[in-house]
Amino acid sequence: MVSFAQHHAILVILIILVGLILLIVRKPKLFFSLIGLGLLLAGLVYLIMSVSGPGSEQKKKLIQEEEEQSDVDR
């Protein structure tokens, strides 16, 4: 089943662009506040993912080493 947005992608993009242009013209303070909030959230997600990535890899490595050590002890 195809949704309206998938079937009429160009129309949806044009509606979004017109909405953004109207938001810029009528309420620029709100527009830039939303853009700033979006960038802040994107930055936080990036920071969390970049910090947690090496930690999870280290954890996997430690678990693998522990399993190898327990296999040797048997």
C-alpha positions, -999 to 999 in steps of 0.1 A, spaced: 0 0 0 14 33 -11 9 64 11 -1 98 -2 34 112 6 51 84 -13 29 87 -43 30 125 -45 65 133 -33 70 165 -53 36 179 -41 45 172 -4 80 188 -9 63 219 -24 38 221 4 66 219 30 87 245 12 57 269 10 50 264 47 86 271 56 86 302 35 54 315 51 69 307 85 101 327 77 81 357 64 54 358 91 72 346 122 110 346 117 117 345 154 97 312 157 114 298 126 149 305 138 140 292 173 128 259 158 159 257 136 181 263 166 163 237 187 166 212 159 203 218 155 208 216 193 190 182 194 209 169 164 241 179 181 232 162 213 223 130 195 256 131 176 275 137 208 258 108 226 264 84 197 300 94 193 307 89 230 288 57 234 303 41 203 338 34 216 324 23 250 302 -3 234 330 -16 213 352 -19 244 325 -37 262 321 -62 233 359 -67 233 360 -74 271 331 -99 268 348 -117 240 381 -118 259 363 -131 290 346 -159 270 379 -169 255 395 -170 289 367 -191 303 371 -215 273 408 -218 281 401 -226 318 378 -255 310 
